[in-house]
Amino acid sequence: MDVAVLGATGDVGRQVCTQLIERRVLPTSSRLQLVGRPDGGSARATHGLRADLVDAYDEHAPLIDVALSPDDVVADVVVVAAGRTSPPRPGVTTDRAALAADNHAVFAAYAEALARNGSGHEVVVVVSNPVELGVAVLAEALGRHRVIGMGAWLDTLRFRREVAVSLGVRRHRVGGFVAGQHGDDLVPLWSTVRVSGLDADERRRAVAGLRRGRSLDGFAAEIDAAKATLGELVVTDIAAAFQLIETWPPDLRVLARPWLTHQSGAKTAAGSANATVDLVDTVLDGRDIVVAGQVALDGEASIGGRPLHGVLGVPVVLGPEGWTRVLLDEPDPDEARRLATTAGRIDAMLAPWGLGAGAGAGAGADIRTSADGSAS
């Protein structure tokens, strides 16, 4: 099977291409298509990347070619890593509205080309931000079940790692998912956490200890306070900033650590690529596996008996034909309230392009948040 990486020469795109080869996800008989733009330095860099990958991995590299137009993209799995990213500099915050406005055109161009020229069976993994906008645009053109955003899986892997570190175990022993929106509006589903070797009572005690009596109702304020504190330290003592994060609860570390990593200038390309390649490998493997991802829902999940519609990060079953089932049990009350709020935020972000509740497909169409913060 073949894989195309849109934005192959970007930080994440380059890492995705490299990890696909290093992890031997693609056999030598498969094809890796490096997709760039025909203008500026992109074309030169894309051809150069091909030469570099062949030079490094010739013995086990797949067939590698270059495409410089959306109309030339042909693959079984398409990774969308093209578009603008937020500047990795201290004190620079991401304007999500501006990022969405810039990247919508990128999403739309590839969505239209794939719908026009594709096989009708491609599975698309969206990496570019805002992930939820990319999923909405591509799902509308290609079909909901063929498009998944990797943000919730990256957040899930980070959550499992932070829980594992706090418990002194390896990540593979920890289960649990992160839902919602990729970024500040992610929703750590503590109710889904499982730890190999712990029975139900032991797990509840362990989770209670990690949460320190906190609830997700105060999570947004904690995130704002954490960023304010780290924003001051990042320009004076970056080592102290990372050390401070180690003292915080696991769910707060899930957000704070990658945010500070990006602010430091190092970016988070390796972790983002690792989560992306996980999803690509799952699709190519031919088995159905439970992951988390941003998907376009049409009532497959509900909160408090009210169905969810629109793009939201949730646990899903992913396989060679895309995602099939949603595996979201009724969350705890504080998780439900945060999910409802997040659904509304995503809906508002999608509204300018007619992809939200105004078009009858927004995640906030059926789930609202009342004045007291409860889902209604």
Order of alpha helices (4+ residues) and beta strands (2+ residues): beta-alpha-beta-alpha-beta-beta-alpha-beta-alpha-beta-alpha-beta-beta-alpha-alpha-alpha-alpha-alpha-beta-beta-beta-alpha
